C-alpha cells in the first residue's frame, strides 16, 4: 500500500482553504469564493507522478491517507455521524420549545468547528476518490469501496433528519442568526446544505453510482421545493414580494451548485436541470392558481440583480406556468401577485414570450376595471386630471418600488409596467421589439376601439404611452395612436373618452419635448383634429401647452404645427384677463423666443421652424390684441404679449417680420392707460423702442402725456420709466433748456410739464413764437378729448376720476391761453369743457354728478375759474357764459358735497391782498352775486341760502382781514341787502343776511379806520339808488332793521338817503313826495330816540 505515502499531498496543501456554506459568517470568509471553488473542482486533474504519501488530520486525529481509504472509512463515517448528532440531537430537544437558557448552555460547543470537521472529512473523501478515478491502476480500490461509501453517505445524511421537515422555529432562528453567534439553528440548517452538497459531489465522482446520484439529486431538489412550499403556505400574499423562497444566499448557492452538477451530468445522457425541476414542481395532486403562484415565486427567487449570478430561466416552465395560470381564471389579487412575481424573472432573462402571453390575455379585457379589495381607495380612481399628470403617472409606474405595487396598482397597470421595463431591456433587440409592437397593433381595429368604454379607452391610451416612453421613436408610436383614433373620428367618441384622448395627446407631446424629438409630423396630424374639436377639449390641450414648451430645449422641433387657426378661434371667445391660461402660455412661449433671439445675430430664414413659430403666434394673436386693447376689463398681460412681439420684431433674428402693434398701443387714443404704460415702459426697458416699426417721437410724447395725465399708484413706476425716456427727446430738451426744471426727477411729470409750458409762454414775448408754441401744444393735446371721454364713460376708478378733474383744472390754470383762441372753434379748452363740465346732459335737471367729480372740484374749482378769468371774460362772451354756467351748475353742488371738516372752496381768492393783486376775487364775487343774489324773490331757493352761508363763512374766517372784508362789501353787500329786503321774515335767507350785515357792521365798528364803514354806506347808497323809487316801503323797513343793528351806520348814511329822496322827487317832478318824506321822518325819529 504505497499509494498515499508521500511527504506532502494536495489535501494538506488545501487544508487552510476548507470551507462550507456560510452566508452570515466571518467577514473574511467569502461564500462566492466557496461556490466558485466547488464549481471548479472538477477541472482539477491528477497525474501519476503527483500522487505522494502523507497523513491527514480528521476529527482531531492523524490518519494515513492510503490506509484510511482502505480500512478506516466505516470508522471515519461513525465519527462524522457522531459530530452531526451534536447538532441534530440538541435541536430535537429544543425546537419545540425554545428557551434562552438552553441556548446559552449550547454555546459551550463550537458548532462552526463541528461543521468544519465534517466538511474536511467529506472533502477528503471526494478529492481522494477523484484521484483514484483518474488513475486506472487503482480501479480495484474504487470497486472495493464505492458501494460502501454510497451507503455510508446516505446513512450520514439521514442523521440530520428530513430537510423539508425542519420546523418554522428552526428556520426563523437560523435565518435571524449568524455563524459568529454560534447559533445551533443556523449551523443545523447549513449542515443540511453542506452534507447534501458534498454527498452529491462525491457521488458524481463514483462512476457506478449514476442512479444513486440521480435519486439523490431528485431528493435534494424535492426537499428544497417542499421546504419552500411549506413556507409559502404560511406567508401572506403581500409578503411574497419581499420574502425569498430560498431563505438565504447559501440556499441559492446550493441550488446553483446542484444546477451546475446536473448540467455536467448531461454529458452522460442525463436530464438537464429544468427537466429535474419541472418534474418535481409538477408532482402535486392539484394544480390550481395557488400552486402556480408558488412556482412563480420559486422561479422569481432564482433571479439575482446580477444576471451573471442568476439561474438561466430560458428552458424553465415559466411560459407554461403563466398560460396555465391565466387559463385557471385568476382573480385580480392573484393576477397582480403573479405579474409582480414574474417581473424579476422576465426582466433578468429577457424572455419575450411571457409578455406576449399576458398581452393575449389582457387585450380581451380592456373594459375591465381590474378592481381588487386589497387596493387602496385613493388609487381606485386612477384617471389623471390632465395630460401632464397622465405622463407622470406612467413614469411613476415604471419607477415604483416593489413594496408599493400590490396596493397601488391594478393588474393591467402592472402588466404595462412589465411590458415597459421589458421593452427597455430589449431596446436593441429589434426582432423582439417589432414582434411585441406588431402583436399589440394587430389587436386594434375600428370596431375594437368603438367597443371601448371610458376605462377601456384609458387603458388603450396608457398602453400606447408605455410604448412611446420606452421607444426611441416616440413620434411613430404617437402617430399610430392618432391614426387609430382617426379611423373612428374623434368627434364620434363619447365625451369622457374624448377627454382621455386629449389628455393622452398632451402626454405624447410633452414626451416629445422631454426627449427633444421633432413633433412636426405628429403636430401636423393633429392640426385637423384641433380645428374641428369642441372648445372644452381645446382647454384640455391648452392646459398642457405650457409644459410642452417648458420641456422643449429647442423651438425648432415642429412646435409651430401646434399653433393653428384653432388658436385664433379660441382667442376670440375668451376675456383678456391676466389669469387666463392661454395668455400666460403665449407669454411664456414668447419669452423663450426672446431668450433664443438675443443670441441670434442673423435673421432666421422664412423656412426656419423657429421663425414659423413666431410668425404663427403673431398672425393668430393680432386680431385678439387689436380687439382686447380697447376692452375696459383688459389685463396687462395683453400689453406684455404685445410688447414682446414688438421687441422680437426689432431684433435681428426676426427682423424679416412686420409687427404693426406700435400703432395700436401708442397712436390708438382709445387704449387703456394701464396698457399704454405697460407697453411703452417694456419697450423702453428693452432699449428697442426707436427701432420699432412705426415709431415717431411725437406719438410717444402724446402717449406719455396721456399716461402721465392720469398717473396713479398703479401706473407710477411705469410712467416714470417713460418720463426718463421722454426727457431725452430733442424737442422736450429744447423746451426745458435753461428752465431750471428737471422732468426726469419730477414726482408728477404732467404738472411739471404744464409749469414749463406756462413759464415758456410768459417768457415768450414774440407773437409768432407764441403762436408756434400754441401750435405745438395743440399737437401734444390734440386727442385729449378722446382720453377724457373714455375715462368719464368708464366711471370705474374713483382715484382716476379725481385725478382727471384735478389735472385738467391745473391745465386750465397754467396754459389756458395756449389751449384757447378767441373766435376759433373746437379749441382744446372748449372740448374739455364740453366733455367734462358743460356737456348737454349736465343741463338735465335729473342728471347726477359723480361724487369723485364733486370732491375734485371742491379742491380744484378755483383752477378752472382762474384759467377762464385769464381769458378776459368781460370781452369774450363765450368765456363769460362758461363761467356763469360753471358756477351756477357746480358751485351749489360743491357746497352741498363739502363736509364740515373740509376746507372752504376758493379760499385762494380770499388771501390778504388787494383786489388789484387778486383780480379773480372781484370777478368771482360779482359772478356769484349776479347769478344767485340778483333776483327779487320773497322765497329764494336753496342755492341762494348756500351762497349766503358760504359768504358768511368767508367773512367769519377773514374778519380780521380788512382787504378781504372790503372786497366782499364792495362787490356783494348791496345784493345781500337786496335779498334781505325782499325775502320773507321766516325764510332762512333772512336770518343769514341779517347775520352777515350784523357781522360786517360789527367789524366796521371795531376797526380803527373808517374804510369798511364807508364801503357799507356806499353799498346802502347803491341799494337806495336801485330800489327807492319803486320799493320805498321795503327800503325804509330794511333801514329800520339796520338801525336796530347799528344806528351809527344809518346816521352816516342819512345824508345819502336824503340826497336819494330828493333825486327821486326831482325825477317825479314834484316838490315833495309824501311817502318818501313820511319814511324819512320815521327813520329820523328812530335815530333821534337812539
ABEGO torsion letter per residue (X at the ends): XAABABABBAAAAAAAABBBBBAABBAABBAAAAAAAAAAAAABBBBAAABBBBBBBBGGBBBBAAAAAAAAAAAAAAAAAAAAAAAAAAAAAAAABBBAAAAAAAAABBAAAAAAAAAAAAAAAAAAAAAAAABAAAAAAAAAAAAAAAAAAAAAAAAAEBAAABBAAAAAAAAABBAAAGBAAAAAAAAAAAAAAAAAAAAAABAAAAAAAAAAAAAAAAAAAAAAAAAAAABBAAAAAABBAAGBAAAAAAAAAAAAAAAAAAAAGBBBAAAAAAAAAABBABBBAAAAAAAAAAAAAABBABAAABBBAAABAAAAAAAAAAAAGBBAAAAAAAAAAAAAAAAAAGBAAAAAAAAAAAAAAAABAGBBAABBAAAABABBABAAAAAAAAAAAAABBAAAAAAABBAAAAAAAAAAAAAAAAAABAAAAAAAAAAAAAABBAAAAAABBAAAAAAAAAAAAAAAAABABAAAAAAAAAAAAAAAEAAABBAAAAAAAAAAAAAAAAAAAAAGBBAAAAAAAAAAAAAABBAAAAAAAAAAAAAAAAABABAAAGAAAABBAAAAAAAAABBBBAABAAAAAAAAAAAAAAAAAAABABBBBAABAAAAAAAAAAAAAAAAAAAAAABAABBAAAAAAAAAAAAAAABAAAAABBBAAAAAAAABAABBAAAAAAAAAAAAAAGAAAABBGBBAAAAAAAAAAAAAABBAAAAAAAAAAAAAAAABAAAAAAABGAGBBAAABABAAAAAAAAAAAAAAABABAAAAAAAAAAAAAAAAAAAAAAAAAAAAGABAAAAAAAAAAAAAAAAAAAAAABBBGBBGBAAAAAAAAAAABAAAABAABBBBAAAAAAAAAAAAAAAAAAAAAGAAABAAAAAAAAAAAAAAAAAAAAABBAABBBBGAAAABBBBAAABAAAAAAAAAAAAAAAABBBABBBAAAAAAAAAAAAAAAAAAABAAAAAAAAAAAAAAAAAAAAABBAABAAAAAAAAAAAAAAAAAAABABAAAAAAAAAAAAAAAAAAAAABAAAAAAAAAAAAAABAAAAAAAAAAAAAAAAAAAAAAGBABBAAAAAAAAAAAAAAAAX
